[in-house]
């Protein structure tokens, strides 16, 4: 990590409430976990008295099935963000330019700056039309956070080919891909895919994820990843979760149905962005009864509901982001918003 980059880089805000009495719509996390998760975690505690097996082979095999790739190309990481950090750290040097989407996950620009690189911001829905040649790396989030949309699959694959031909590494953050029917870019030449178990499986505190790469990028990641990056409980639960096919299918159906219902209701008050993710990005209209994002967030907080102040995302002004939770929980939010 570049010391000068660290000196000029600040932390970025995130959603999520630690208050158990708050109904949290600020973090895009599945309210449910796969059946049997608790038992698997408890069984893994005995195994945690020993160091994890080198390379977490069972976890890599499950991740390969989950992402439809070769297990030899999987690098287990402590969450998707570690996969992102390792990829940026092993490919970006001081002064390098990196294509970064906006509005999008602000950790991308932060990680680039920590290495001394320079993020070049491109509208998230125009990034796949950009020329990757002048840049050391390009980053894409599919589906994008906080807007919830993504480029057409053909356009994304064409962009990946242009990146490969230009010698520009493409980092694809697929943290929310499991909520969609989209194919992963895992296995594509010149692409590093970052995946997370936080969102779909409702396990943010587990800190389990992985990267998929090949060639020189894969070797760099294997060298850079910390020893024992993935603990035994995380590996055991992650392996179990990624094989919970029925749970994934049921989650996709519930989220799609509730997202459509919420979007229709929220549209009476907000301008709501198209989304294929487990969240909706909503812009307050000029005549909103609360007047401002700060006032709306504060009022909902007094009612025990947390939503994400999305004005902290680069390029957004009067926006909030709300997660898609369970039907009765969503009803409580809709009632609080008087829609």
C-alpha positions in Angstrom: 0.0 0.0 0.0 1.3 3.4 -1.0 2.0 5.6 2.2 1.3 8.8 0.3 -2.0 7.3 -0.9 -2.9 6.4 2.6 -2.2 9.9 3.8 -4.6 11.4 1.3 -7.4 8.9 1.5 -10.4 8.9 3.9 -12.8 6.2 4.9 -16.2 6.1 3.2 -19.6 5.8 4.9 -21.7 2.6 4.7 -25.2 1.5 5.6 -26.1 -0.8 8.4 -27.4 -0.3 12.0 -26.0 -2.1 15.0 -29.2 -1.4 17.0 -31.3 -4.6 17.2 -34.4 -2.6 17.8 -34.0 -0.8 14.4 -35.6 -2.2 11.3 -32.6 -1.8 9.0 -33.3 -0.9 5.3 -29.9 0.8 5.0 -27.9 -2.4 4.3 -28.7 -4.7 1.4 -28.6 -8.0 3.3 -30.9 -11.0 3.1 -32.9 -11.1 6.3 -32.7 -14.9 6.1 -29.8 -17.4 6.1 -29.7 -20.9 4.5 -31.3 -23.6 6.6 -28.8 -25.4 8.8 -26.4 -22.5 8.9 -26.2 -22.3 12.7 -25.5 -26.0 13.1 -22.7 -25.9 10.6 -21.1 -22.9 12.3 -21.3 -24.6 15.7 -19.8 -27.8 14.3 -16.9 -25.8 12.9 -15.9 -24.4 16.2 -14.1 -27.6 17.2 -12.2 -27.5 13.9 -11.2 -23.9 14.6 -8.8 -25.1 17.3 -6.5 -26.0 14.3 -5.3 -23.8 11.5 -7.4 -24.0 8.3 -6.3 -26.4 5.6 -4.1 -24.8 3.1 -6.1 -23.3 0.2 -9.5 -24.2 1.7 -10.2 -27.0 -0.9 -13.8 -27.7 0.0 -14.7 -24.0 0.0 -12.9 -23.5 -3.4 -14.9 -26.4 -4.8 -18.2 -25.0 -3.6 -17.2 -21.5 -4.9 -16.4 -23.0 -8.3 -19.8 -24.7 -8.6 -21.5 -21.5 -7.4 -19.6 -19.2 -9.9 -19.4 -21.9 -12.7 -15.6 -21.9 -12.9 -12.5 -24.0 -12.4 -11.7 -24.4 -8.6 -8.0 -23.9 -9.4 -8.9 -20.3 -10.3 -10.6 -19.5 -7.0 -8.8 -17.5 -4.3 -10.7 -17.6 -0.9 -10.8 -14.2 0.8 -12.2 -12.7 4.0 -15.1 -11.1 2.2 -15.6 -9.6 -1.2 -13.9 -6.4 -0.2 -10.7 -8.2 0.5 -10.8 -9.6 -3.0 -11.3 -6.1 -4.3 -8.4 -4.7 -2.2 -6.0 -7.5 -3.2 -6.8 -7.1 -6.9 -6.3 -3.3 -6.8 -3.1 -3.7 -4.6 -1.5 -6.1 -7.0 -2.2 -4.2 -10.2 -2.3 -0.5 -9.5 0.8 1.6 -8.9 1.3 5.3 -8.1 0.0 7.5 -10.9 -2.0 4.8 -12.6 -5.4 5.7 -13.9 -8.4 3.5 -13.1 -11.9 3.6 -14.7 -14.3 3.8 -11.8 -18.1 3.9 -12.1 -20.3 6.5 -10.4 -22.5 6.5 -8.5 -21.3 3.2 -7.2 -19.6 1.5 -4.3 -17.2 4.2 -3.0 -14.6 1.7 -1.8 -13.4 1.3 -5.4 -12.1 4.8 -5.5 -10.7 4.6 -2.0 -8.8 1.4 -2.8 -7.3 3.0 -5.9 -6.2 6.1 -3.9 -4.7 3.9 -1.2 -2.3 2.5 -3.9 -1.5 6.0 -5.2 -3.6 5.6 -8.3 -6.1 8.1 -9.7 -9.7 7.1 -10.2 -11.3 8.4 -13.4 -15.0 8.5 -12.8 -17.4 7.5 -15.5 -21.2 7.3 -15.3 -22.0 3.7 -14.3 -24.3 3.3 -17.3 -21.7 4.5 -19.8 -18.6 2.7 -18.4 -18.8 -0.2 -20.9 -18.7 2.3 -23.8 -15.4 3.8 -22.5 -12.0 3.2 -24.0 -10.0 1.1 -21.5 -6.7 1.5 -23.3 -5.3 4.5 -21.3 -6.1 2.8 -17.9 -4.3 0.2 -15.8 -7.7 -1.2 -14.6 -11.4 -0.8 -15.1 -14.0 -1.6 -12.5 -17.6 -2.6 -13.0 -20.3 -3.5 -10.5 -23.0 -5.9 -11.7 -25.7 -5.1 -10.7 -24.5 -1.7 -9.7 -24.8 -0.4 -6.1 -26.7 1.9 -5.3 -28.7 2.1 -8.6 -29.4 -1.7 -9.0 -29.1 -1.9 -12.7 -26.4 -3.3 -15.0 -25.1 -3.2 -18.5 -26.6 -5.5 -21.1 -24.7 -8.8 -21.0 -23.5 -8.6 -24.6 -22.2 -5.1 -24.0 -20.4 -6.2 -20.8 -18.7 -9.2 -22.5 -17.7 -6.9 -25.4 -16.1 -4.5 -22.9 -14.3 -7.4 -21.2 -12.8 -8.3 -24.6 -11.7 -4.7 -25.3 -10.1 -4.6 -21.8 -8.3 -7.9 -22.5 -7.0 -6.7 -25.9 -5.9 -3.3 -24.4 -4.0 -5.1 -21.6 -6.3 -3.4 -19.0 -7.4 -5.6 -16.2 -11.2 -5.7 -15.6 -12.3 -6.1 -12.0 -15.9 -7.2 -11.9 -17.6 -6.8 -8.5 -20.4 -9.4 -8.5 -21.5 -9.0 -4.9 -25.2 -8.9 -5.9 -25.1 -11.1 -8.9 -26.6 -14.1 -7.0 -29.9 -12.2 -6.8 -30.1 -12.1 -10.6 -30.2 -14.7 -13.4 -27.1 -13.2 -15.0 -24.0 -15.3 -15.9 -20.8 -14.5 -14.1 -17.7 -13.2 -15.8 -15.7 -15.7 -13.8 -13.3 -17.5 -16.0 -13.1 -14.8 -18.7 -9.5 -14.0 -19.7 -8.3 -10.6 -18.4 -11.0 -10.4 -15.8 -10.9 -10.8 -12.0 -14.2 -11.4 -10.4 -14.9 -10.5 -6.7 -17.7 -12.4 -5.0 -19.2 -12.0 -1.5 -21.3 -14.2 0.7 -22.6 -11.2 2.7 -25.6 -10.2 0.7 -27.4 -13.2 -0.7 -26.8 -15.4 2.3 -27.3 -12.8 5.0 -23.9 -13.3 6.6 -22.0 -9.9 6.7 -20.2 -10.8 9.9 -18.8 -14.0 8.6 -16.4 -12.2 6.2 -16.3 -14.8 3.5 -15.8 -14.3 -0.2 -13.5 -15.1 -3.1 -11.8 -13.9 -6.2 -11.7 -15.8 -9.5 -8.8 -15.1 -11.9 -6.3 -16.8 -14.1 -2.8 -16.3 -15.5 -0.6 -13.6 -14.0 -3.5 -12.0 -12.1 -4.2 -15.4 -10.4 -0.6 -15.9 -9.4 -0.4 -12.4 -7.9 -3.6 -12.9 -5.9 -2.3 -16.3 -4.6 0.9 -14.6 -3.5 -0.7 -11.5 -1.9 -3.6 -13.1 0.0 -2.8 -13.3 3.7 -2.1 -16.7 5.2 -5.3 -18.3 6.7 -7.4 -15.5 5.2 -10.5 -17.7 5.7 -11.2 -19.1 9.1 -12.7 -22.6 9.6 -16.2 -21.4 10.6 -16.3 -19.1 7.6 -15.1 -21.8 5.3 -17.6 -24.3 6.6 -20.6 -22.0 6.6 -19.6 -20.6 3.2 -19.3 -24.1 1.7 -22.8 -24.9 3.1 -24.4 -21.7 1.9 -23.0 -21.8 -1.7 -24.6 -25.3 -2.1 -28.0 -24.1 -0.9 -29.6 -24.0 -4.3 -33.2 -24.1 -3.2 -32.6 -21.2 -0.8 -31.1 -19.2 -3.6 -34.0 -19.9 -5.9 -36.6 -19.0 -3.2 -34.7 -15.8 -2.3 -34.6 -14.6 -5.9 -38.3 -15.2 -6.3 -39.2 -13.4 -3.1 -36.9 -10.4 -3.8 -38.2 -10.0 -7.4 -41.8 -10.1 -6.2 -41.3 -7.7 -3.3 -39.1 -5.4 -5.3 -41.8 -4.9 -7.9 -44.4 -4.3 -5.3 -42.3 -1.8 -3.4 -41.3 0.0 -6.6 -44.9 0.5 -7.6 -45.8 1.9 -4.2 -42.6 4.0 -3.8 -43.2 5.5 -7.2 -46.1 7.5 -5.8 -43.7 9.6 -3.9 -40.2 9.1 -5.4 -38.5 8.8 -8.7 -37.4 5.1 -8.4 -34.5 3.7 -10.4 -34.9 0.4 -12.3 -33.3 -2.4 -10.3 -32.5 -6.1 -10.5 -30.8 -6.0 -7.1 -32.2 -6.4 -3.5 -32.6 -2.6 -3.1 -34.2 0.4 -4.7 -32.6 3.8 -5.2 -35.2 6.6 -4.8 -34.9 10.3 -5.5 -36.9 12.7 -3.4 -39.0 15.0 -5.6 -38.9 18.8 -5.1 -42.3 18.7 -3.4 -41.5 15.9 -1.0 -43.4 16.3 2.3 -40.2 15.8 4.3 -38.4 18.3 2.3 -34.9 16.9 2.4 -33.0 13.6 2.7 -31.7 14.6 6.2 -35.2 15.3 7.4 -36.6 12.0 5.9 -33.8 9.9 7.4 -34.2 11.6 10.8 -38.0 11.1 10.9 -37.7 7.4 9.9 -35.0 7.0 12.5 -37.4 8.2 15.2 -39.8 5.6 14.1 -37.2 2.8 14.4 -36.5 2.5 10.7 -33.1 3.0 9.0 -32.7 3.8 5.3 -29.5 4.7 3.5 -28.7 8.3 2.9 -27.5 7.9 -0.6 -26.3 11.5 -1.0 -22.9 10.2 0.2 -22.5 8.4 -3.1 -20.5 10.3 -5.7 -23.0 11.9 -8.1 -26.2 11.6 -6.1 -28.1 14.5 -4.4 -31.6 13.9 -3.1 -31.5 10.1 -3.0 -32.1 7.4 -0.4 -31.6 3.7 -0.9 -33.9 1.1 0.6 -33.3 -2.6 0.9 -35.9 -5.2 -0.1 -36.7 -7.2 3.1 -39.5 -9.5 4.1 -43.1 -8.6 3.1 -44.3 -7.5 6.6 -41.1 -5.5 7.1 -41.5 -3.8 3.8 -45.1 -3.0 4.7 -43.9 -1.2 7.8 -41.5 1.0 5.7 -44.2 1.7 3.1 -46.6 2.8 5.8 -44.0 5.0 7.4 -43.5 6.7 4.0 -47.2 7.1 3.5 -47.2 5.3 0.2 
